[in-house]
Every structure is written in C-alpha cells, then in structure tokens.
C-alpha cells in the first residue's frame, strides 16, 4: 500500500523542494530595502536639497530615527529567523540590518548635535513666548534622544537575532530581560 502524495505534489519523505514564491525571503529583503532607502535618501537630501534653505533646516533627527527605520530591519530579522527555520541568507540580512541601524544612528546623532543650539534660538519672541520656546526646544531634545535610544535598542535586538542565526561580530553582552 502506498501513501498518497499531499496536494502540493511534495511527498512527506522529502521529495522535491517546494515550488512557489519565497514570501519570507521577499518580505525580509523588502523591509531591509525600505529602511536602507529611507536612510540613504535622507542623507542625499542633506547634500542635494530640493530647494534653497538654511543648512540647519536640512538636519532633522526624525528623518533617521523614524518608525520605518526603527521597525523595518528588526521586523525583517524576525521574519528571517523566527517565522520558521532561519532563512539561508539570514546572516547576510542581519549584517544589512545592523549596517542600516549604524548609519541611522550615526547620521541621527550628527543631526542631533548640529541642531541643539537652533532649538533654543528664540530671539525676537518676547518674554512671554521665551519660556514656551525653551519648553519646545527641551521637549524636542528629549524626544530626539529617545528616538535615537529606540534605534539603538532595535539594533541590539537585531544583533541578538543575527547571532542566533550564526552571525559573528565582536562580542556584545546583550540581555533580553
């Protein structure tokens, strides 16, 4: 007596590899490409602005520490390493994700440092608006620092997933608690 072949045409004893669209692989690479494109084109807008404007106006931390850059590489690593067996290219995906986070952190930090003084420039507003301007500047600094911290934490999670699939970089003690 023979066992019937499942509907997909693949036998339970191994048989031929499954044909079809590699949805996990495509999803992971698309997420990585999205985050890398956001970082790259944000950097290129520094160099080639779309309109003439002050140099300080070109720098903005949120272009590098936004939801897309924060979530997409980490989600790509989760798709590549945790939704089933790790993908064959999961280590390469981890390297791309870590490089994206490193670029976002570096450029975000440069933006932060360049714009610190500009956040507190309240000349000509008068005494009543000066305090509101200081609060606005301080709030902007705190939010930008927290966004950069979240990018760093996402990078650490990505590093952990990267090492879980066999990736090797210099050792960093990352705890999951």
N, C-alpha and C positions, 0 to 999 in steps of 0.2 A: 504494500500500500504506500502511496506517495503522499507527501504533504502538499497542499495547494500553495501556489505562489501568491503572496499578497497582491492587492490591487495595483500597487506601484510597479510591479514587474520585478521586484527585488526579492530574492529568496531570504529566508531567515538565517541561512548559513553563511551569509556574507555576500556572495554573488557580485554583480557589477556595481560600481559606485552609483549613487543616486543621481539621476539627471535632474536638471531644473535650475532655477535661479538661486544663486548663493545669497539669500536675503540677509543673513547675519553679516557676511563679509561686506556686501554693498552698503549696508546700514552703517557699519563701523567706519568704513572709509569715507562715506558721505559726511558723517558727523565730524571726523577729523579734518576733512577738506573745508567744511564750513567754518570751523574755528580758525584754522590757519589762514583762510581767505580774509576773515574779519581783521585779524591781526595785521596781515600783510597790507591790505588796502588802507587800514587806518594809519599805518606807518607811511605809506606812499602819499596820503593826504597831507602829512606834515611837510613833505618835501615839495609836493606839487599841489598847492591849494587850488580849489576850484574858483576862487575869487580873491582879489587882493584884500588882505586883512592883517591885523597886528600879529606878530609872531606868537604872542602869549595866547591869542584866541585859537591857535591851531592845536594847542596841547589840552587834552582832556582825558583824565584817568578812565572815565566810563567808556571810552572807545576801546580800551584794552581790558577792562575788568567789567564787562557786561555779562548778561545772562548767557548769551551764546558761547562766549569764550570760557565762561566758568563751567557750564554744564556739558557742552558737546564732547570734549575729549574724555571726560570721566564716563559719560554715558557710552561712548564708543568702546572704552576698555571694559565696561560691564557687559556690553553685548558680545565683545570678542572673547571674554574669559569666563563669564558666569552663566550665560544662557545656553548651557550645554557644554560639551567638551571644548576646551580652548581652541580657537582657530589656529590654523597653521602659521599665519602671519601675525599672531597676537603680540609677539615681542617687538616686531617692527612697528606695529600700531602703537605700542607703549612708548617707543622711542619718539615717534612723531608727536604723540600727545604730550610727552614731557618737554619736547623742544618747543611746542606751541605755548605751553604754560610758562616756560623760561622766558620766551620772547615777550609774552604778555606782561609778566612780572617786571622785567627789565624796562620795557617801554612805559608801562604804567607808573613805575617808580620815578622815571625821568620826568614824566608829565606832572606827577605829584610835586616833585622838587621845583620844577620850573614855575609852577602856578601858585606856590604857597603865598608869596608876597602879594600877588594880584588879588587873592581872595579877600584881603583886608584893606584894599585900596578904596576908601570911602570919601575921598576928597570932594568937597563941594556939596555934600548932602545936608549938612547942618547937624546940630547936636541931637535932635530928636531921632533922626534916621541913622546916626552913627552906631548906636547900640544895636539896632536891628541889623545893620551891615556886619557888625562884628559877630553877632549870633549866626548870621547866614554864612559867613566865612568859616567860623568854627564848626558849624554843622557840616559844611561841605568837606572840610578836612577829615572829620571823624568818619563820615560816610565813605569817602575815598579810601581811607586807611582800612576800614572794614571790608570793602570790596577787594582790595589787594590781599588782605588776610584770607578771604574766602578763596581767591585764586590759588594762594599758596597751599591752603588745606586741600583743595581739589587736586593740586599737583602731588601732594603727599599720598592721597588715596590712590591716584593713578600710579604712582611709584610702587605702592604696595601691590596693586593688581599686576603691574608689569613684572615684579619679582615673583609673584605667584605663578606666572606662566613661564618662568625660567629666565627672565631678563636679568642682566647683570650690569650694574652701575656701581660706583663707590658706595659702600655700606652707609645707610642712614637708619637710625633706630626709630621706626615708626610704630607707634602703639595704636591699637584700634579701639581703645576704651574712651 
